[in-house]
Amino acid sequence: MKKFTWWVIAAALIAGMQVIFGVGNLIEDDGGPLYGQILFLAVLAAGAALTAAGIRVRGRDRARGGAMIAVGILPSMTGVTFVWFPPAVACGALALVVAIVAFTDGPRSPREPAVP
């Protein structure tokens, strides 16, 4: 059984929240244009897909997988600007912490072997 660190599990939860927030924004009519809501959903879904792919790649290449996870959850960091919706702020703050840890978790040098 693979051993996952706390931030990989948090990244998976953030990816799921990205899709939920995108669909919720599409369902809830905020007065904005429909194409903007669809574009927002597409960006969040692409980020979630990149995060999921990064989690799978991380088993073979820690540095590349960590970078894919960090880039995939970047759209969630915009959640800290939605001060009127505390779950989005919490998701954005957690995404910031996870992205920092994901970028720094890879091997330190090209010669260092990846740790399973």
MARMISE-693366 format. One record per residue: residue number from 0; residue in three letters; y, z, x of N, C-alpha, C in turn. Coordinates in Angstrom, 2 decimals. Atoms other than C-alpha are relative to their C-alpha. Last residue first. Layout:
<n->NUM | res->ALA | n_yy->Y | n_zz->Z | n_xx->X | ca_yy->Y | ca_zz->Z | ca_xx->X | c_yy->Y | c_zz->Z | c_xx->X>
...
END
This chain:
<n->115 | res->PRO | n_yy->0.49 | n_zz->0.21 | n_xx->1.37 | ca_yy->5.76 | ca_zz->-2.63 | ca_xx->9.06 | c_yy->0.34 | c_zz->1.13 | c_xx->-0.93>
<n->114 | res->VAL | n_yy->0.85 | n_zz->-1.13 | n_xx->0.35 | ca_yy->8.04 | ca_zz->-2.29 | ca_xx->12.10 | c_yy->-0.49 | c_zz->-0.19 | c_xx->-1.43>
<n->113 | res->ALA | n_yy->-0.27 | n_zz->-0.52 | n_xx->1.34 | ca_yy->9.40 | ca_zz->-5.60 | ca_xx->13.34 | c_yy->-1.01 | c_zz->1.11 | c_xx->-0.31>
<n->112 | res->PRO | n_yy->0.87 | n_zz->0.46 | n_xx->1.09 | ca_yy->8.98 | ca_zz->-6.06 | ca_xx->17.07 | c_yy->0.39 | c_zz->0.65 | c_xx->-1.31>
<n->111 | res->GLU | n_yy->0.61 | n_zz->-1.14 | n_xx->0.68 | ca_yy->11.97 | ca_zz->-5.54 | ca_xx->19.39 | c_yy->-0.86 | c_zz->-0.48 | c_xx->-1.15>
<n->110 | res->ARG | n_yy->1.30 | n_zz->-0.29 | n_xx->-0.57 | ca_yy->12.54 | ca_zz->-8.63 | ca_xx->21.53 | c_yy->-0.71 | c_zz->1.17 | c_xx->-0.69>
<n->109 | res->PRO | n_yy->0.98 | n_zz->1.04 | n_xx->0.31 | ca_yy->15.37 | ca_zz->-10.04 | ca_xx->19.39 | c_yy->-1.39 | c_zz->0.31 | c_xx->0.52>
<n->108 | res->SER | n_yy->-0.08 | n_zz->1.08 | n_xx->-0.96 | ca_yy->17.22 | ca_zz->-6.70 | ca_xx->19.57 | c_yy->-1.04 | c_zz->-1.05 | c_xx->-0.35>
<n->107 | res->ARG | n_yy->-1.22 | n_zz->-0.07 | n_xx->-0.79 | ca_yy->18.09 | ca_zz->-3.93 | ca_xx->17.15 | c_yy->0.14 | c_zz->-1.14 | c_xx->1.01>
<n->106 | res->PRO | n_yy->0.26 | n_zz->-0.29 | n_xx->-1.42 | ca_yy->15.49 | ca_zz->-4.72 | ca_xx->14.52 | c_yy->1.28 | c_zz->-0.10 | c_xx->0.81>
<n->105 | res->GLY | n_yy->0.84 | n_zz->0.97 | n_xx->-0.71 | ca_yy->16.85 | ca_zz->-4.71 | ca_xx->10.97 | c_yy->-0.24 | c_zz->0.41 | c_xx->1.44>
<n->104 | res->ASP | n_yy->1.39 | n_zz->-0.41 | n_xx->-0.08 | ca_yy->18.12 | ca_zz->-1.62 | ca_xx->9.15 | c_yy->-0.88 | c_zz->-0.94 | c_xx->0.82>
<n->103 | res->THR | n_yy->0.25 | n_zz->-0.74 | n_xx->-1.22 | ca_yy->21.87 | ca_zz->-2.04 | ca_xx->9.79 | c_yy->-1.47 | c_zz->0.36 | c_xx->0.20>
<n->102 | res->PHE | n_yy->-0.44 | n_zz->0.75 | n_xx->-1.18 | ca_yy->22.54 | ca_zz->-4.82 | ca_xx->7.30 | c_yy->-0.34 | c_zz->0.73 | c_xx->1.30>
<n->101 | res->ALA | n_yy->0.83 | n_zz->1.20 | n_xx->-0.15 | ca_yy->20.40 | ca_zz->-3.16 | ca_xx->4.63 | c_yy->0.41 | c_zz->-0.80 | c_xx->1.23>
<n->100 | res->VAL | n_yy->1.30 | n_zz->-0.40 | n_xx->-0.56 | ca_yy->22.07 | ca_zz->0.25 | ca_xx->5.15 | c_yy->-0.88 | c_zz->-1.23 | c_xx->0.24>
<n->99 | res->ILE | n_yy->-0.24 | n_zz->-0.49 | n_xx->-1.36 | ca_yy->25.55 | ca_zz->-1.23 | ca_xx->4.63 | c_yy->-1.33 | c_zz->0.37 | c_xx->0.67>
<n->98 | res->ALA | n_yy->-0.32 | n_zz->1.16 | n_xx->-0.85 | ca_yy->24.39 | ca_zz->-3.25 | ca_xx->1.63 | c_yy->0.24 | c_zz->0.43 | c_xx->1.44>
<n->97 | res->VAL | n_yy->1.24 | n_zz->0.73 | n_xx->-0.28 | ca_yy->22.70 | ca_zz->-0.19 | ca_xx->0.09 | c_yy->0.27 | c_zz->-1.20 | c_xx->0.90>
<n->96 | res->VAL | n_yy->0.82 | n_zz->-0.80 | n_xx->-0.92 | ca_yy->25.87 | ca_zz->1.92 | ca_xx->0.38 | c_yy->-1.27 | c_zz->-0.76 | c_xx->0.40>
<n->95 | res->LEU | n_yy->-0.71 | n_zz->-0.06 | n_xx->-1.28 | ca_yy->28.05 | ca_zz->-0.79 | ca_xx->-1.19 | c_yy->-0.82 | c_zz->0.76 | c_xx->1.03>
<n->94 | res->ALA | n_yy->0.18 | n_zz->1.30 | n_xx->-0.64 | ca_yy->25.50 | ca_zz->-1.43 | ca_xx->-3.94 | c_yy->0.69 | c_zz->-0.03 | c_xx->1.36>
<n->93 | res->LEU | n_yy->1.35 | n_zz->0.01 | n_xx->-0.57 | ca_yy->25.45 | ca_zz->2.28 | ca_xx->-4.77 | c_yy->-0.27 | c_zz->-1.31 | c_xx->0.73>
<n->92 | res->ALA | n_yy->-0.02 | n_zz->-0.92 | n_xx->-1.13 | ca_yy->29.22 | ca_zz->2.21 | ca_xx->-5.24 | c_yy->-1.37 | c_zz->0.05 | c_xx->0.69>
<n->91 | res->GLY | n_yy->-0.78 | n_zz->0.58 | n_xx->-1.09 | ca_yy->29.01 | ca_zz->-0.89 | ca_xx->-7.41 | c_yy->0.04 | c_zz->0.87 | c_xx->1.23>
<n->90 | res->CYS | n_yy->0.79 | n_zz->1.10 | n_xx->-0.56 | ca_yy->26.19 | ca_zz->0.50 | ca_xx->-9.56 | c_yy->0.73 | c_zz->-0.64 | c_xx->1.18>
<n->89 | res->ALA | n_yy->1.11 | n_zz->-0.61 | n_xx->-0.74 | ca_yy->28.11 | ca_zz->3.76 | ca_xx->-10.07 | c_yy->-0.86 | c_zz->-1.07 | c_xx->0.66>
<n->88 | res->VAL | n_yy->-0.57 | n_zz->-0.62 | n_xx->-1.19 | ca_yy->31.26 | ca_zz->1.85 | ca_xx->-11.03 | c_yy->-1.10 | c_zz->0.62 | c_xx->0.86>
<n->87 | res->ALA | n_yy->-0.33 | n_zz->1.09 | n_xx->-0.93 | ca_yy->29.30 | ca_zz->-0.36 | ca_xx->-13.41 | c_yy->0.59 | c_zz->0.54 | c_xx->1.29>
<n->86 | res->PRO | n_yy->1.24 | n_zz->0.53 | n_xx->-0.61 | ca_yy->27.70 | ca_zz->2.69 | ca_xx->-15.04 | c_yy->0.27 | c_zz->-1.14 | c_xx->0.99>
<n->85 | res->PRO | n_yy->0.59 | n_zz->-0.76 | n_xx->-1.11 | ca_yy->31.19 | ca_zz->4.31 | ca_xx->-15.35 | c_yy->-1.33 | c_zz->-0.53 | c_xx->0.54>
<n->84 | res->PHE | n_yy->1.43 | n_zz->0.06 | n_xx->0.27 | ca_yy->32.75 | ca_zz->1.56 | ca_xx->-17.52 | c_yy->-0.75 | c_zz->0.67 | c_xx->1.15>
<n->83 | res->TRP | n_yy->0.24 | n_zz->-0.42 | n_xx->1.38 | ca_yy->36.53 | ca_zz->2.10 | ca_xx->-17.78 | c_yy->-1.48 | c_zz->0.00 | c_xx->-0.37>
<n->82 | res->VAL | n_yy->-0.10 | n_zz->-1.46 | n_xx->0.09 | ca_yy->36.91 | ca_zz->2.01 | ca_xx->-13.99 | c_yy->-0.26 | c_zz->0.51 | c_xx->-1.42>
<n->81 | res->PHE | n_yy->0.07 | n_zz->-0.23 | n_xx->1.45 | ca_yy->35.63 | ca_zz->-1.57 | ca_xx->-13.84 | c_yy->0.03 | c_zz->1.50 | c_xx->-0.28>
<n->80 | res->THR | n_yy->-1.31 | n_zz->0.28 | n_xx->0.59 | ca_yy->36.83 | ca_zz->-2.20 | ca_xx->-10.27 | c_yy->0.03 | c_zz->0.24 | c_xx->-1.50>
<n->79 | res->VAL | n_yy->-0.90 | n_zz->-1.13 | n_xx->-0.24 | ca_yy->33.83 | ca_zz->-0.45 | ca_xx->-8.74 | c_yy->1.38 | c_zz->-0.24 | c_xx->-0.59>
<n->78 | res->GLY | n_yy->0.09 | n_zz->-1.01 | n_xx->1.05 | ca_yy->31.59 | ca_zz->-3.03 | ca_xx->-10.44 | c_yy->0.94 | c_zz->1.17 | c_xx->0.21>
<n->77 | res->THR | n_yy->-1.19 | n_zz->0.15 | n_xx->0.84 | ca_yy->32.78 | ca_zz->-5.73 | ca_xx->-8.04 | c_yy->0.02 | c_zz->1.03 | c_xx->-1.12>
<n->76 | res->MET | n_yy->-1.09 | n_zz->-0.83 | n_xx->-0.53 | ca_yy->30.20 | ca_zz->-4.35 | ca_xx->-5.65 | c_yy->1.28 | c_zz->-0.16 | c_xx->-0.78>
<n->75 | res->SER | n_yy->-0.04 | n_zz->-1.29 | n_xx->0.68 | ca_yy->27.50 | ca_zz->-5.80 | ca_xx->-7.85 | c_yy->1.12 | c_zz->0.88 | c_xx->0.49>
<n->74 | res->PRO | n_yy->-0.74 | n_zz->0.09 | n_xx->1.27 | ca_yy->28.32 | ca_zz->-9.32 | ca_xx->-6.64 | c_yy->0.07 | c_zz->1.32 | c_xx->-0.76>
<n->73 | res->LEU | n_yy->-1.47 | n_zz->0.04 | n_xx->-0.14 | ca_yy->27.32 | ca_zz->-8.26 | ca_xx->-3.10 | c_yy->0.73 | c_zz->-0.14 | c_xx->-1.34>
<n->72 | res->ILE | n_yy->-0.62 | n_zz->-1.03 | n_xx->0.83 | ca_yy->23.76 | ca_zz->-7.38 | ca_xx->-4.16 | c_yy->1.52 | c_zz->0.04 | c_xx->0.13>
<n->71 | res->GLY | n_yy->0.35 | n_zz->0.11 | n_xx->1.41 | ca_yy->22.24 | ca_zz->-10.64 | ca_xx->-2.98 | c_yy->0.66 | c_zz->1.04 | c_xx->-0.89>
<n->70 | res->VAL | n_yy->-0.81 | n_zz->1.07 | n_xx->0.57 | ca_yy->24.11 | ca_zz->-10.61 | ca_xx->0.34 | c_yy->-0.28 | c_zz->-0.14 | c_xx->-1.50>
<n->69 | res->ALA | n_yy->-1.41 | n_zz->-0.39 | n_xx->-0.03 | ca_yy->22.65 | ca_zz->-7.22 | ca_xx->1.24 | c_yy->0.90 | c_zz->-1.06 | c_xx->-0.62>
<n->68 | res->ILE | n_yy->-0.22 | n_zz->-1.05 | n_xx->0.99 | ca_yy->19.14 | ca_zz->-8.16 | ca_xx->0.12 | c_yy->1.47 | c_zz->0.36 | c_xx->-0.07>
<n->67 | res->MET | n_yy->0.09 | n_zz->0.63 | n_xx->1.32 | ca_yy->19.21 | ca_zz->-11.43 | ca_xx->2.06 | c_yy->0.24 | c_zz->1.03 | c_xx->-1.11>
<n->66 | res->ALA | n_yy->-1.22 | n_zz->0.78 | n_xx->0.22 | ca_yy->20.47 | ca_zz->-9.61 | ca_xx->5.16 | c_yy->-0.02 | c_zz->-0.68 | c_xx->-1.37>
<n->65 | res->GLY | n_yy->-1.13 | n_zz->-0.91 | n_xx->0.24 | ca_yy->17.72 | ca_zz->-7.02 | ca_xx->4.88 | c_yy->1.30 | c_zz->-0.74 | c_xx->-0.25>
<n->64 | res->GLY | n_yy->0.16 | n_zz->-0.59 | n_xx->1.33 | ca_yy->15.06 | ca_zz->-9.71 | ca_xx->4.50 | c_yy->1.14 | c_zz->0.95 | c_xx->-0.34>
<n->63 | res->ARG | n_yy->-0.33 | n_zz->1.04 | n_xx->0.99 | ca_yy->16.37 | ca_zz->-11.60 | ca_xx->7.54 | c_yy->-0.11 | c_zz->0.54 | c_xx->-1.42>
<n->62 | res->ALA | n_yy->-1.41 | n_zz->0.35 | n_xx->-0.12 | ca_yy->16.44 | ca_zz->-8.49 | ca_xx->9.73 | c_yy->0.40 | c_zz->-1.03 | c_xx->-1.06>
<n->61 | res->ARG | n_yy->-0.89 | n_zz->-1.05 | n_xx->0.51 | ca_yy->13.13 | ca_zz->-7.09 | ca_xx->8.51 | c_yy->1.46 | c_zz->-0.40 | c_xx->0.03>
<n->60 | res->ASP | n_yy->-1.16 | n_zz->0.04 | n_xx->-0.90 | ca_yy->11.13 | ca_zz->-10.28 | ca_xx->8.93 | c_yy->1.05 | c_zz->0.97 | c_xx->-0.53>
<n->59 | res->ARG | n_yy->0.27 | n_zz->0.83 | n_xx->-1.18 | ca_yy->7.60 | ca_zz->-10.36 | ca_xx->7.49 | c_yy->1.13 | c_zz->0.06 | c_xx->1.02>
<n->58 | res->GLY | n_yy->1.29 | n_zz->-0.37 | n_xx->-0.56 | ca_yy->7.73 | ca_zz->-7.53 | ca_xx->4.93 | c_yy->-0.34 | c_zz->-0.77 | c_xx->1.27>
<n->57 | res->ARG | n_yy->-0.16 | n_zz->-1.16 | n_xx->-0.87 | ca_yy->11.45 | ca_zz->-8.12 | ca_xx->4.41 | c_yy->-1.32 | c_zz->0.46 | c_xx->0.62>
<n->56 | res->VAL | n_yy->-0.08 | n_zz->0.47 | n_xx->-1.38 | ca_yy->10.74 | ca_zz->-11.59 | ca_xx->3.00 | c_yy->0.03 | c_zz->1.18 | c_xx->0.98>
<n->55 | res->ARG | n_yy->1.29 | n_zz->0.60 | n_xx->-0.39 | ca_yy->9.55 | ca_zz->-10.15 | ca_xx->-0.34 | c_yy->0.00 | c_zz->-0.41 | c_xx->1.47>
<n->54 | res->ILE | n_yy->0.99 | n_zz->-1.08 | n_xx->-0.01 | ca_yy->12.53 | ca_zz->-7.80 | ca_xx->-0.69 | c_yy->-1.36 | c_zz->-0.55 | c_xx->0.42>
<n->53 | res->GLY | n_yy->-0.19 | n_zz->-0.79 | n_xx->-1.21 | ca_yy->14.84 | ca_zz->-10.63 | ca_xx->0.33 | c_yy->-1.00 | c_zz->1.14 | c_xx->0.11>
<n->52 | res->ALA | n_yy->0.59 | n_zz->0.78 | n_xx->-1.10 | ca_yy->13.43 | ca_zz->-12.89 | ca_xx->-2.39 | c_yy->0.11 | c_zz->0.77 | c_xx->1.32>
<n->51 | res->ALA | n_yy->1.45 | n_zz->-0.03 | n_xx->0.17 | ca_yy->14.18 | ca_zz->-10.20 | ca_xx->-4.98 | c_yy->-0.72 | c_zz->-0.77 | c_xx->1.12>
<n->50 | res->THR | n_yy->0.46 | n_zz->-1.35 | n_xx->-0.33 | ca_yy->17.70 | ca_zz->-9.79 | ca_xx->-3.63 | c_yy->-1.51 | c_zz->0.10 | c_xx->-0.11>
<n->49 | res->LEU | n_yy->-0.06 | n_zz->-0.11 | n_xx->-1.46 | ca_yy->18.26 | ca_zz->-13.55 | ca_xx->-3.66 | c_yy->-0.46 | c_zz->1.38 | c_xx->0.46>
<n->48 | res->ALA | n_yy->1.11 | n_zz->0.79 | n_xx->-0.53 | ca_yy->17.08 | ca_zz->-13.70 | ca_xx->-7.28 | c_yy->-0.04 | c_zz->0.07 | c_xx->1.53>
<n->47 | res->ALA | n_yy->1.23 | n_zz->-0.74 | n_xx->0.28 | ca_yy->19.42 | ca_zz->-10.85 | ca_xx->-8.25 | c_yy->-1.22 | c_zz->-0.74 | c_xx->0.56>
<n->46 | res->GLY | n_yy->0.04 | n_zz->-1.16 | n_xx->-0.89 | ca_yy->22.33 | ca_zz->-12.58 | ca_xx->-6.54 | c_yy->-1.27 | c_zz->0.81 | c_xx->-0.19>
<n->45 | res->ALA | n_yy->0.30 | n_zz->0.53 | n_xx->-1.34 | ca_yy->21.54 | ca_zz->-15.83 | ca_xx->-8.33 | c_yy->-0.07 | c_zz->1.13 | c_xx->1.02>
<n->44 | res->ALA | n_yy->1.43 | n_zz->0.36 | n_xx->-0.01 | ca_yy->21.39 | ca_zz->-13.94 | ca_xx->-11.65 | c_yy->-0.41 | c_zz->-0.56 | c_xx->1.36>
<n->43 | res->LEU | n_yy->0.79 | n_zz->-1.23 | n_xx->-0.04 | ca_yy->24.77 | ca_zz->-12.30 | ca_xx->-10.95 | c_yy->-1.50 | c_zz->-0.28 | c_xx->0.05>
<n->42 | res->VAL | n_yy->-0.20 | n_zz->-0.61 | n_xx->-1.31 | ca_yy->26.39 | ca_zz->-15.63 | ca_xx->-10.07 | c_yy->-0.83 | c_zz->1.28 | c_xx->0.13>
<n->41 | res->ALA | n_yy->0.69 | n_zz->0.81 | n_xx->-1.01 | ca_yy->24.88 | ca_zz->-17.35 | ca_xx->-13.12 | c_yy->0.13 | c_zz->0.61 | c_xx->1.39>
<n->40 | res->LEU | n_yy->1.45 | n_zz->-0.23 | n_xx->0.13 | ca_yy->25.93 | ca_zz->-14.53 | ca_xx->-15.46 | c_yy->-0.76 | c_zz->-0.77 | c_xx->1.06>
<n->39 | res->PHE | n_yy->0.24 | n_zz->-1.37 | n_xx->-0.46 | ca_yy->29.52 | ca_zz->-14.73 | ca_xx->-14.17 | c_yy->-1.49 | c_zz->0.34 | c_xx->-0.06>
<n->38 | res->LEU | n_yy->-0.08 | n_zz->0.04 | n_xx->-1.46 | ca_yy->29.48 | ca_zz->-18.52 | ca_xx->-14.60 | c_yy->-0.26 | c_zz->1.38 | c_xx->0.60>
<n->37 | res->ILE | n_yy->1.22 | n_zz->0.67 | n_xx->-0.46 | ca_yy->28.29 | ca_zz->-18.12 | ca_xx->-18.20 | c_yy->-0.03 | c_zz->-0.06 | c_xx->1.53>
<n->36 | res->GLN | n_yy->1.09 | n_zz->-0.94 | n_xx->0.19 | ca_yy->31.03 | ca_zz->-15.59 | ca_xx->-18.90 | c_yy->-1.32 | c_zz->-0.58 | c_xx->0.48>
<n->35 | res->GLY | n_yy->-0.15 | n_zz->-1.08 | n_xx->-0.98 | ca_yy->33.63 | ca_zz->-17.85 | ca_xx->-17.37 | c_yy->-1.11 | c_zz->1.02 | c_xx->-0.11>
<n->34 | res->TYR | n_yy->0.47 | n_zz->0.53 | n_xx->-1.28 | ca_yy->32.35 | ca_zz->-20.85 | ca_xx->-19.37 | c_yy->0.14 | c_zz->1.06 | c_xx->1.11>
<n->33 | res->LEU | n_yy->1.46 | n_zz->-0.03 | n_xx->-0.06 | ca_yy->32.68 | ca_zz->-18.80 | ca_xx->-22.56 | c_yy->-0.51 | c_zz->-0.50 | c_xx->1.35>
<n->32 | res->PRO | n_yy->0.69 | n_zz->1.27 | n_xx->0.25 | ca_yy->36.39 | ca_zz->-18.22 | ca_xx->-22.03 | c_yy->-1.50 | c_zz->0.12 | c_xx->0.20>
<n->31 | res->GLY | n_yy->-0.11 | n_zz->0.96 | n_xx->-1.09 | ca_yy->37.65 | ca_zz->-14.65 | ca_xx->-22.26 | c_yy->-0.74 | c_zz->-1.29 | c_xx->-0.35>
<n->30 | res->GLY | n_yy->-1.17 | n_zz->0.85 | n_xx->0.18 | ca_yy->38.18 | ca_zz->-12.70 | ca_xx->-25.46 | c_yy->0.18 | c_zz->-1.03 | c_xx->1.09>
<n->29 | res->ASP | n_yy->-1.16 | n_zz->-0.69 | n_xx->-0.53 | ca_yy->35.80 | ca_zz->-9.93 | ca_xx->-24.48 | c_yy->1.27 | c_zz->-0.84 | c_xx->-0.10>
<n->28 | res->ASP | n_yy->-1.14 | n_zz->0.91 | n_xx->-0.02 | ca_yy->32.95 | ca_zz->-11.08 | ca_xx->-26.69 | c_yy->1.23 | c_zz->0.76 | c_xx->0.47>
<n->27 | res->GLU | n_yy->-1.22 | n_zz->-0.66 | n_xx->0.45 | ca_yy->29.92 | ca_zz->-8.99 | ca_xx->-25.75 | c_yy->1.18 | c_zz->-0.97 | c_xx->0.13>
<n->26 | res->ILE | n_yy->0.15 | n_zz->-0.37 | n_xx->1.41 | ca_yy->26.79 | ca_zz->-11.13 | ca_xx->-25.51 | c_yy->1.29 | c_zz->0.59 | c_xx->-0.56>
<n->25 | res->LEU | n_yy->0.11 | n_zz->1.22 | n_xx->0.79 | ca_yy->27.76 | ca_zz->-12.86 | ca_xx->-22.26 | c_yy->-0.09 | c_zz->0.31 | c_xx->-1.49>
<n->24 | res->ASN | n_yy->-1.32 | n_zz->0.63 | n_xx->0.01 | ca_yy->28.99 | ca_zz->-9.64 | ca_xx->-20.67 | c_yy->-0.02 | c_zz->-1.28 | c_xx->-0.84>
<n->23 | res->GLY | n_yy->-0.87 | n_zz->-0.81 | n_xx->0.86 | ca_yy->25.76 | ca_zz->-7.92 | ca_xx->-21.67 | c_yy->1.40 | c_zz->-0.58 | c_xx->-0.09>
<n->22 | res->VAL | n_yy->0.37 | n_zz->0.31 | n_xx->1.39 | ca_yy->23.74 | ca_zz->-10.78 | ca_xx->-20.17 | c_yy->0.87 | c_zz->0.78 | c_xx->-0.97>
<n->21 | res->GLY | n_yy->-0.36 | n_zz->1.39 | n_xx->0.27 | ca_yy->25.60 | ca_zz->-10.43 | ca_xx->-16.87 | c_yy->-0.31 | c_zz->-0.41 | c_xx->-1.42>
<n->20 | res->PHE | n_yy->-1.45 | n_zz->0.08 | n_xx->0.16 | ca_yy->25.42 | ca_zz->-6.63 | ca_xx->-16.91 | c_yy->0.45 | c_zz->-1.42 | c_xx->-0.32>
<n->19 | res->ILE | n_yy->-0.37 | n_zz->-0.68 | n_xx->1.24 | ca_yy->21.66 | ca_zz->-6.73 | ca_xx->-17.54 | c_yy->1.50 | c_zz->-0.07 | c_xx->-0.24>
<n->18 | res->VAL | n_yy->0.38 | n_zz->0.89 | n_xx->1.11 | ca_yy->21.10 | ca_zz->-9.34 | ca_xx->-14.82 | c_yy->0.40 | c_zz->0.63 | c_xx->-1.33>
<n->17 | res->GLN | n_yy->-0.85 | n_zz->1.19 | n_xx->-0.05 | ca_yy->23.05 | ca_zz->-7.32 | ca_xx->-12.28 | c_yy->-0.30 | c_zz->-0.91 | c_xx->-1.19>
<n->16 | res->MET | n_yy->-1.26 | n_zz->-0.31 | n_xx->0.67 | ca_yy->21.31 | ca_zz->-4.12 | ca_xx->-13.40 | c_yy->0.95 | c_zz->-1.20 | c_xx->0.02>
<n->15 | res->GLY | n_yy->0.24 | n_zz->-0.03 | n_xx->1.44 | ca_yy->17.95 | ca_zz->-5.62 | ca_xx->-12.46 | c_yy->1.27 | c_zz->0.29 | c_xx->-0.78>
<n->14 | res->ALA | n_yy->0.26 | n_zz->1.39 | n_xx->0.41 | ca_yy->19.24 | ca_zz->-6.52 | ca_xx->-9.02 | c_yy->-0.27 | c_zz->-0.07 | c_xx->-1.50>
<n->13 | res->ILE | n_yy->-1.31 | n_zz->0.66 | n_xx->0.09 | ca_yy->20.69 | ca_zz->-3.00 | ca_xx->-8.67 | c_yy->-0.18 | c_zz->-1.45 | c_xx->-0.45>
<n->12 | res->LEU | n_yy->-0.66 | n_zz->-0.48 | n_xx->1.22 | ca_yy->17.28 | ca_zz->-1.52 | ca_xx->-9.46 | c_yy->1.36 | c_zz->-0.66 | c_xx->-0.20>
<n->11 | res->ALA | n_yy->0.72 | n_zz->0.60 | n_xx->1.13 | ca_yy->15.64 | ca_zz->-3.71 | ca_xx->-6.82 | c_yy->0.61 | c_zz->0.44 | c_xx->-1.32>
<n->10 | res->ALA | n_yy->-0.40 | n_zz->1.41 | n_xx->0.07 | ca_yy->18.32 | ca_zz->-2.71 | ca_xx->-4.31 | c_yy->-0.70 | c_zz->-0.72 | c_xx->-1.15>
<n->9 | res->ALA | n_yy->-1.34 | n_zz->0.05 | n_xx->0.60 | ca_yy->17.73 | ca_zz->0.97 | ca_xx->-5.09 | c_yy->0.49 | c_zz->-1.43 | c_xx->-0.13>
<n->8 | res->ILE | n_yy->0.19 | n_zz->-0.28 | n_xx->1.43 | ca_yy->14.01 | ca_zz->0.50 | ca_xx->-4.39 | c_yy->1.34 | c_zz->-0.03 | c_xx->-0.73>
<n->7 | res->VAL | n_yy->0.66 | n_zz->1.20 | n_xx->0.53 | ca_yy->14.86 | ca_zz->-1.15 | ca_xx->-1.08 | c_yy->-0.24 | c_zz->0.18 | c_xx->-1.50>
<n->6 | res->TRP | n_yy->-1.01 | n_zz->1.01 | n_xx->0.29 | ca_yy->17.37 | ca_zz->1.64 | ca_xx->-0.37 | c_yy->-0.60 | c_zz->-1.31 | c_xx->-0.50>
<n->5 | res->TRP | n_yy->-0.78 | n_zz->-0.28 | n_xx->1.21 | ca_yy->14.83 | ca_zz->4.41 | ca_xx->-0.78 | c_yy->0.96 | c_zz->-1.14 | c_xx->-0.32>
<n->4 | res->THR | n_yy->-1.03 | n_zz->-1.01 | n_xx->-0.21 | ca_yy->12.41 | ca_zz->2.96 | ca_xx->1.76 | c_yy->0.84 | c_zz->0.12 | c_xx->-1.26>
<n->3 | res->PHE | n_yy->-1.37 | n_zz->0.46 | n_xx->0.19 | ca_yy->9.31 | ca_zz->1.12 | ca_xx->0.66 | c_yy->0.96 | c_zz->1.14 | c_xx->0.27>
<n->2 | res->LYS | n_yy->-0.90 | n_zz->-1.14 | n_xx->0.11 | ca_yy->5.85 | ca_zz->1.84 | ca_xx->2.05 | c_yy->1.43 | c_zz->-0.54 | c_xx->-0.09>
<n->1 | res->LYS | n_yy->-1.22 | n_zz->0.08 | n_xx->-0.78 | ca_yy->3.42 | ca_zz->-0.94 | ca_xx->1.34 | c_yy->0.86 | c_zz->1.22 | c_xx->-0.25>
<n->0 | res->MET | n_yy->-1.18 | n_zz->0.00 | n_xx->0.84 | ca_yy->0.00 | ca_zz->0.00 | ca_xx->0.00 | c_yy->1.24 | c_zz->0.00 | c_xx->0.88>
END
